Amino acid sequence: MNIEQAIQNLKDDDVAIRKEAIESLSGCSDENIIDDLLIAVTDDNAQVRFKAAEILGNFGDSAFDKLTKEYENSDGKNKRFFGFALKETGNPKAIEYFVKTVDDEDFGVRKVAIRALGELKAENELDSISKGLEDEDWGVRLAAIYALGDIASEESIDLIKKARRKEKDKDFKKSCNKALKKAEKVLKAKKSGKTVSNVIPMSRIKEMENSNLNKAIKEYEKYVTEGQPKDAPYKRLCIIYRKNNDYDNEIRVIKRAIEVLSDKKPGKEEYFQKRLDKMFKDISKI
């Protein structure tokens, strides 16, 4: 269905129609739908709420200001989903909003806030994250462990070890061990001067293209930002941007691919140089 029909169907009383509508908006990059998605985040159905929050998060900075306003003015379940969307934007400015809510009366909000601080690598907010270690809710305590694992510093590792000694629950201890293993590996890489990669496997991103195109683009772009010496993510981005008639971003990716691959994988850059030459040749004919 087209965007207008999908937005209209989000207001339908039939939850099946609303689910279909929100799924059809996955991958949509039209910023005009942001306000409608904000409303969908408060839908009665959890699946609709989650998908709306996920799509909003993929808008990044474009939705950031509106999301922070909704996050501050909502509570309970609504605040949880707006928090998830805010975290998904990846904007470090969201850290201050999550710090304010690690003491929220809703356990779900506390859990989302603490987990977000870890994923956003809020290294200066260990005190805020560690509050979760004393929480009455098991899920919040677990979120704090994983957040500390994400930070992967000597201080965060010590906090995980301290929590592991204090906790009697075997499953919780297993989670501590898992977080420690990850954090210690990352810390070791940092100390040796190695770059710690945040990319996920190409196969997973390729699957995302059908269900969540904007998310897939964000994940491919991580390869570009890190200067990964694989030609596949650059090619996929070029194809996606061309389909969207986004020639500026396509050219940006091509130039980055040429820069990286000519240095790290000589010969692989030839495909992109030919693509760029053809683009400029076609433009000159217009």
HELIX and SHEET records of a PDB file:
HELIX    1   1 ILE A    3  ASN A    9  1                                   7    
HELIX    2   2 VAL A   15  SER A   24  1                                  10    
HELIX    3   3 GLU A   31  ILE A   33  5                                   3    
HELIX    4   4 ILE A   34  ALA A   40  1                                   7    
HELIX    5   5 ALA A   46  ASN A   58  1                                  13    
HELIX    6   6 ASP A   61  ASN A   73  1                                  13    
HELIX    7   7 GLY A   76  GLU A   88  1                                  13    
HELIX    8   8 PRO A   92  ALA A   94  5                                   3    
HELIX    9   9 ILE A   95  VAL A   99  1                                   5    
HELIX   10  10 PHE A  107  GLU A  119  1                                  13    
HELIX   11  11 GLU A  123  GLU A  125  5                                   3    
HELIX   12  12 LEU A  126  SER A  130  1                                   5    
HELIX   13  13 LYS A  131  GLU A  134  5                                   4    
HELIX   14  14 TRP A  138  ILE A  151  1                                  14    
HELIX   15  15 GLU A  154  LYS A  166  1                                  13    
HELIX   16  16 LYS A  170  LYS A  191  1                                  22    
HELIX   17  17 MET A  202  SER A  211  1                                  10    
HELIX   18  18 LEU A  213  GLU A  226  1                                  14    
HELIX   19  19 ASP A  231  LYS A  243  1                                  13    
HELIX   20  20 TYR A  247  LYS A  264  1                                  18    
HELIX   21  21 GLU A  270  LYS A  285  1                                  16    
END                                                                             
